[in-house]
Amino acid sequence: MKSRIISILLFAVIFHSSTVQSESRDRYSGFVDVNLYPYLSDVSNDNTMTINAASTLPKRFSYFGFVNFGNAKNASELSEFDVYYTEQNIRWQVQEASPFDLTVQLNFRSGENNDRHRLGLRWRLSDTEAIANIFSALHLKYAINWHAIQFDHEEADVWQVEHSFMLKFPYLSKRLSLSGFLDHTFNQDLPDNFPNNTVVGEAQLAYRVFKGFFIVAEYRINDYRRTDTNNLALGFEYKISW
């Protein structure tokens, strides 16, 4: 309950901040979107609703966070939201025009004694001056976040690399995009039937139907499930940008 309250409060603060910032569009930008997935191909208790939010903030700070809501095991899609997982990220750009950010990530999830917090360094490769033209030509935004220090119940030497990307296809359609992430975690103490370095990732193909409404297809991989590690989700998204 405490973790859920903290997550709601964080979203409320950012949403209020974004409302104020929308009056200064030349300085600030961000979005809030809601994703619903009525169809899951293989794992019915995977997340069926996701809320994402992001905003630039004063003093070179920025925010990104999401909450995933999932069904109870063996429940049909969109019938219950008994399971949740959230990541809340605060980032600070080290200098003006620098492609590097210092990061704080707060993880909260349903269950007991399983929250996790991380400190790290993010490199926005597509904003790096020496190679920015290459990424621009590819219509690709890409960043890598080294979560170097982790605070939780696990051993101190557990760490993670997080990849995130956004690819657009203006030569096909300005309405089409592919975005996603890949989390690669190292040195976890897991049972023998788990891979040494676990991977969790999503790739979402989105097509804008009109204004902020999209239809989406999302491929998911989760090494923490020893069966049905892959899943396909189909649904729609509504997005508000400023």
Secondary structure as a PSIPRED ss2 file (coil, helix, strand):
# PSIPRED VFORMAT (PSIPRED V4.0)

   1 M C   1.000  0.000  0.000
   2 K H   0.000  1.000  0.000
   3 S H   0.000  1.000  0.000
   4 R H   0.000  1.000  0.000
   5 I H   0.000  1.000  0.000
   6 I H   0.000  1.000  0.000
   7 S H   0.000  1.000  0.000
   8 I H   0.000  1.000  0.000
   9 L H   0.000  1.000  0.000
  10 L H   0.000  1.000  0.000
  11 F H   0.000  1.000  0.000
  12 A H   0.000  1.000  0.000
  13 V H   0.000  1.000  0.000
  14 I H   0.000  1.000  0.000
  15 F H   0.000  1.000  0.000
  16 H H   0.000  1.000  0.000
  17 S H   0.000  1.000  0.000
  18 S H   0.000  1.000  0.000
  19 T H   0.000  1.000  0.000
  20 V H   0.000  1.000  0.000
  21 Q H   0.000  1.000  0.000
  22 S H   0.000  1.000  0.000
  23 E H   0.000  1.000  0.000
  24 S H   0.000  1.000  0.000
  25 R C   1.000  0.000  0.000
  26 D C   1.000  0.000  0.000
  27 R C   1.000  0.000  0.000
  28 Y C   1.000  0.000  0.000
  29 S C   1.000  0.000  0.000
  30 G E   0.000  0.000  1.000
  31 F E   0.000  0.000  1.000
  32 V E   0.000  0.000  1.000
  33 D E   0.000  0.000  1.000
  34 V E   0.000  0.000  1.000
  35 N E   0.000  0.000  1.000
  36 L E   0.000  0.000  1.000
  37 Y E   0.000  0.000  1.000
  38 P E   0.000  0.000  1.000
  39 Y E   0.000  0.000  1.000
  40 L E   0.000  0.000  1.000
  41 S C   1.000  0.000  0.000
  42 D C   1.000  0.000  0.000
  43 V C   1.000  0.000  0.000
  44 S C   1.000  0.000  0.000
  45 N C   1.000  0.000  0.000
  46 D C   1.000  0.000  0.000
  47 N E   0.000  0.000  1.000
  48 T E   0.000  0.000  1.000
  49 M E   0.000  0.000  1.000
  50 T E   0.000  0.000  1.000
  51 I E   0.000  0.000  1.000
  52 N E   0.000  0.000  1.000
  53 A E   0.000  0.000  1.000
  54 A E   0.000  0.000  1.000
  55 S E   0.000  0.000  1.000
  56 T E   0.000  0.000  1.000
  57 L C   1.000  0.000  0.000
  58 P C   1.000  0.000  0.000
  59 K C   1.000  0.000  0.000
  60 R C   1.000  0.000  0.000
  61 F E   0.000  0.000  1.000
  62 S E   0.000  0.000  1.000
  63 Y E   0.000  0.000  1.000
  64 F E   0.000  0.000  1.000
  65 G E   0.000  0.000  1.000
  66 F E   0.000  0.000  1.000
  67 V E   0.000  0.000  1.000
  68 N E   0.000  0.000  1.000
  69 F E   0.000  0.000  1.000
  70 G E   0.000  0.000  1.000
  71 N C   1.000  0.000  0.000
  72 A C   1.000  0.000  0.000
  73 K C   1.000  0.000  0.000
  74 N C   1.000  0.000  0.000
  75 A C   1.000  0.000  0.000
  76 S C   1.000  0.000  0.000
  77 E C   1.000  0.000  0.000
  78 L C   1.000  0.000  0.000
  79 S C   1.000  0.000  0.000
  80 E C   1.000  0.000  0.000
  81 F C   1.000  0.000  0.000
  82 D C   1.000  0.000  0.000
  83 V E   0.000  0.000  1.000
  84 Y E   0.000  0.000  1.000
  85 Y E   0.000  0.000  1.000
  86 T E   0.000  0.000  1.000
  87 E E   0.000  0.000  1.000
  88 Q E   0.000  0.000  1.000
  89 N E   0.000  0.000  1.000
  90 I E   0.000  0.000  1.000
  91 R E   0.000  0.000  1.000
  92 W E   0.000  0.000  1.000
  93 Q E   0.000  0.000  1.000
  94 V C   1.000  0.000  0.000
  95 Q C   1.000  0.000  0.000
  96 E C   1.000  0.000  0.000
  97 A C   1.000  0.000  0.000
  98 S C   1.000  0.000  0.000
  99 P C   1.000  0.000  0.000
 100 F E   0.000  0.000  1.000
 101 D E   0.000  0.000  1.000
 102 L E   0.000  0.000  1.000
 103 T E   0.000  0.000  1.000
 104 V E   0.000  0.000  1.000
 105 Q E   0.000  0.000  1.000
 106 L E   0.000  0.000  1.000
 107 N E   0.000  0.000  1.000
 108 F E   0.000  0.000  1.000
 109 R E   0.000  0.000  1.000
 110 S C   1.000  0.000  0.000
 111 G C   1.000  0.000  0.000
 112 E C   1.000  0.000  0.000
 113 N C   1.000  0.000  0.000
 114 N C   1.000  0.000  0.000
 115 D C   1.000  0.000  0.000
 116 R E   0.000  0.000  1.000
 117 H E   0.000  0.000  1.000
 118 R E   0.000  0.000  1.000
 119 L E   0.000  0.000  1.000
 120 G E   0.000  0.000  1.000
 121 L E   0.000  0.000  1.000
 122 R E   0.000  0.000  1.000
 123 W E   0.000  0.000  1.000
 124 R E   0.000  0.000  1.000
 125 L H   0.000  1.000  0.000
 126 S H   0.000  1.000  0.000
 127 D H   0.000  1.000  0.000
 128 T C   1.000  0.000  0.000
 129 E C   1.000  0.000  0.000
 130 A C   1.000  0.000  0.000
 131 I C   1.000  0.000  0.000
 132 A H   0.000  1.000  0.000
 133 N H   0.000  1.000  0.000
 134 I H   0.000  1.000  0.000
 135 F H   0.000  1.000  0.000
 136 S H   0.000  1.000  0.000
 137 A H   0.000  1.000  0.000
 138 L H   0.000  1.000  0.000
 139 H C   1.000  0.000  0.000
 140 L E   0.000  0.000  1.000
 141 K E   0.000  0.000  1.000
 142 Y E   0.000  0.000  1.000
 143 A E   0.000  0.000  1.000
 144 I E   0.000  0.000  1.000
 145 N E   0.000  0.000  1.000
 146 W E   0.000  0.000  1.000
 147 H E   0.000  0.000  1.000
 148 A E   0.000  0.000  1.000
 149 I E   0.000  0.000  1.000
 150 Q E   0.000  0.000  1.000
 151 F E   0.000  0.000  1.000
 152 D C   1.000  0.000  0.000
 153 H C   1.000  0.000  0.000
 154 E C   1.000  0.000  0.000
 155 E C   1.000  0.000  0.000
 156 A C   1.000  0.000  0.000
 157 D C   1.000  0.000  0.000
 158 V C   1.000  0.000  0.000
 159 W E   0.000  0.000  1.000
 160 Q E   0.000  0.000  1.000
 161 V E   0.000  0.000  1.000
 162 E E   0.000  0.000  1.000
 163 H E   0.000  0.000  1.000
 164 S E   0.000  0.000  1.000
 165 F E   0.000  0.000  1.000
 166 M E   0.000  0.000  1.000
 167 L E   0.000  0.000  1.000
 168 K E   0.000  0.000  1.000
 169 F E   0.000  0.000  1.000
 170 P C   1.000  0.000  0.000
 171 Y C   1.000  0.000  0.000
 172 L C   1.000  0.000  0.000
 173 S E   0.000  0.000  1.000
 174 K E   0.000  0.000  1.000
 175 R E   0.000  0.000  1.000
 176 L E   0.000  0.000  1.000
 177 S E   0.000  0.000  1.000
 178 L E   0.000  0.000  1.000
 179 S E   0.000  0.000  1.000
 180 G E   0.000  0.000  1.000
 181 F E   0.000  0.000  1.000
 182 L E   0.000  0.000  1.000
 183 D E   0.000  0.000  1.000
 184 H E   0.000  0.000  1.000
 185 T E   0.000  0.000  1.000
 186 F E   0.000  0.000  1.000
 187 N C   1.000  0.000  0.000
 188 Q C   1.000  0.000  0.000
 189 D C   1.000  0.000  0.000
 190 L C   1.000  0.000  0.000
 191 P C   1.000  0.000  0.000
 192 D C   1.000  0.000  0.000
 193 N C   1.000  0.000  0.000
 194 F C   1.000  0.000  0.000
 195 P C   1.000  0.000  0.000
 196 N C   1.000  0.000  0.000
 197 N C   1.000  0.000  0.000
 198 T E   0.000  0.000  1.000
 199 V E   0.000  0.000  1.000
 200 V E   0.000  0.000  1.000
 201 G E   0.000  0.000  1.000
 202 E E   0.000  0.000  1.000
 203 A E   0.000  0.000  1.000
 204 Q E   0.000  0.000  1.000
 205 L E   0.000  0.000  1.000
 206 A E   0.000  0.000  1.000
 207 Y E   0.000  0.000  1.000
 208 R E   0.000  0.000  1.000
 209 V E   0.000  0.000  1.000
 210 F E   0.000  0.000  1.000
 211 K C   1.000  0.000  0.000
 212 G C   1.000  0.000  0.000
 213 F E   0.000  0.000  1.000
 214 F E   0.000  0.000  1.000
 215 I E   0.000  0.000  1.000
 216 V E   0.000  0.000  1.000
 217 A E   0.000  0.000  1.000
 218 E E   0.000  0.000  1.000
 219 Y E   0.000  0.000  1.000
 220 R E   0.000  0.000  1.000
 221 I E   0.000  0.000  1.000
 222 N E   0.000  0.000  1.000
 223 D C   1.000  0.000  0.000
 224 Y C   1.000  0.000  0.000
 225 R C   1.000  0.000  0.000
 226 R C   1.000  0.000  0.000
 227 T C   1.000  0.000  0.000
 228 D C   1.000  0.000  0.000
 229 T C   1.000  0.000  0.000
 230 N E   0.000  0.000  1.000
 231 N E   0.000  0.000  1.000
 232 L E   0.000  0.000  1.000
 233 A E   0.000  0.000  1.000
 234 L E   0.000  0.000  1.000
 235 G E   0.000  0.000  1.000
 236 F E   0.000  0.000  1.000
 237 E E   0.000  0.000  1.000
 238 Y E   0.000  0.000  1.000
 239 K E   0.000  0.000  1.000
 240 I E   0.000  0.000  1.000
 241 S E   0.000  0.000  1.000
 242 W C   1.000  0.000  0.000
